[in-house]
Amino acid sequence: MVNAERDKAGCSPVTENAKLTKAAQDHSQDMADHKNMSHTGSDGSSMSDRLARVGYRLSTAGENVAAGYGTPESVMDGWMNSPGHKANILNCAFKEVGIGLAGPGNYWTQNFGSPA
């Protein structure tokens, strides 16, 4: 779905990156555990902190978070109707993606990056 939207905007597809996926999944689980949707982790961590923890060396990165959406289609629709989230999805500088989902509460994270 991400790459379909990127294609419409003339961006190259992103590829899945295991380190970005681990950071996204860990953050989704943290949000679910604490019932708090935020770009800041329960330990005060930022996206950059979490990417460093998993060893992702970046030149640029972005993060989308959401909660409560029951399907990938519905969360993508929500993100595409939010200017900031849409900008991350359609940022042609990003080359890789990782996605996390945790419950209860369906906490979603997308981490985008370009390696250093």
C-alpha positions as CSV (number, residue, x, y, z in Angstrom):
1,M,0.0,0.0,0.0
2,V,2.8,2.4,0.8
3,N,4.5,1.7,-2.5
4,A,1.3,2.1,-4.4
5,E,0.9,5.6,-3.0
6,R,4.6,6.4,-3.6
7,D,4.2,5.2,-7.2
8,K,1.3,7.6,-7.8
9,A,3.5,10.4,-6.5
10,G,6.5,9.4,-8.7
11,C,8.6,8.1,-5.8
12,S,10.7,4.9,-6.0
13,P,9.4,2.0,-3.8
14,V,10.7,1.5,-0.3
15,T,12.0,-1.9,0.7
16,E,11.5,-3.5,4.1
17,N,14.4,-3.2,6.5
18,A,14.7,-5.6,9.4
19,K,16.2,-2.9,11.8
20,L,13.4,-0.4,10.9
21,T,10.8,-3.1,11.5
22,K,12.3,-4.0,14.9
23,A,12.3,-0.4,16.0
24,A,8.7,0.0,14.7
25,Q,7.5,-3.2,16.4
26,D,9.2,-2.3,19.7
27,H,7.7,1.2,19.7
28,S,4.2,-0.2,18.8
29,Q,4.5,-2.6,21.7
30,D,5.7,0.1,24.1
31,M,2.7,2.3,23.1
32,A,0.3,-0.7,23.6
33,D,1.8,-1.6,26.9
34,H,1.4,2.0,28.2
35,K,-1.8,2.8,26.3
36,N,-0.2,6.0,25.0
37,M,0.1,6.9,21.3
38,S,3.1,9.2,21.0
39,H,6.4,9.7,19.1
40,T,8.1,9.7,22.5
41,G,8.7,6.3,24.1
42,S,7.7,5.5,27.7
43,D,11.4,5.9,28.5
44,G,11.6,9.3,26.9
45,S,13.2,8.0,23.7
46,S,12.8,9.7,20.3
47,M,12.6,8.0,17.0
48,S,16.3,8.6,16.5
49,D,17.1,7.0,19.8
50,R,15.1,3.9,18.9
51,L,16.7,3.6,15.5
52,A,20.2,3.9,17.1
53,R,19.2,1.2,19.6
54,V,18.6,-1.3,16.8
55,G,21.8,-0.2,14.9
56,Y,20.1,1.6,12.0
57,R,22.6,4.2,10.7
58,L,20.6,6.9,8.9
59,S,21.0,9.8,6.7
60,T,17.3,10.7,7.1
61,A,14.3,9.2,8.8
62,G,10.6,9.7,9.6
63,E,8.0,8.1,11.7
64,N,4.2,7.7,11.6
65,V,2.2,6.4,14.5
66,A,-1.5,5.7,14.9
67,A,-3.9,3.8,17.2
68,G,-7.3,2.2,17.0
69,Y,-7.3,1.3,13.3
70,G,-8.4,-2.3,12.7
71,T,-6.9,-2.9,9.3
72,P,-3.8,-1.9,7.3
73,E,-6.2,-0.3,4.8
74,S,-7.9,1.9,7.4
75,V,-4.6,3.1,9.0
76,M,-3.2,3.9,5.5
77,D,-6.3,5.9,4.7
78,G,-6.0,7.8,8.0
79,W,-2.3,8.5,7.3
80,M,-3.0,9.6,3.7
81,N,-5.6,12.0,5.0
82,S,-3.1,13.6,7.5
83,P,-0.7,16.1,5.8
84,G,2.3,15.2,8.0
85,H,1.9,11.5,7.8
86,K,1.2,11.7,4.1
87,A,4.4,13.7,3.7
88,N,6.4,10.9,5.3
89,I,4.8,8.2,3.0
90,L,5.5,10.3,-0.1
91,N,9.0,11.5,0.8
92,C,11.0,10.3,-2.1
93,A,14.2,10.6,-0.1
94,F,13.2,7.5,2.0
95,K,14.4,4.2,0.6
96,E,13.4,1.8,3.4
97,V,10.5,1.1,5.7
98,G,9.7,-0.9,8.8
99,I,6.1,-1.4,10.2
100,G,5.0,-2.5,13.6
101,L,1.6,-3.4,15.0
102,A,0.8,-4.3,18.7
103,G,-2.3,-4.7,20.8
104,P,-4.5,-4.4,22.6
105,G,-5.6,-1.2,20.9
106,N,-4.0,-1.6,17.5
107,Y,-0.9,0.6,17.9
108,W,0.8,1.2,14.5
109,T,4.2,2.5,13.7
110,Q,5.8,3.1,10.3
111,N,9.6,4.0,10.4
112,F,11.0,5.3,7.1
113,G,14.7,5.8,6.5
114,S,17.6,6.2,4.2
115,P,20.8,4.5,5.3
116,A,24.0,6.5,5.9
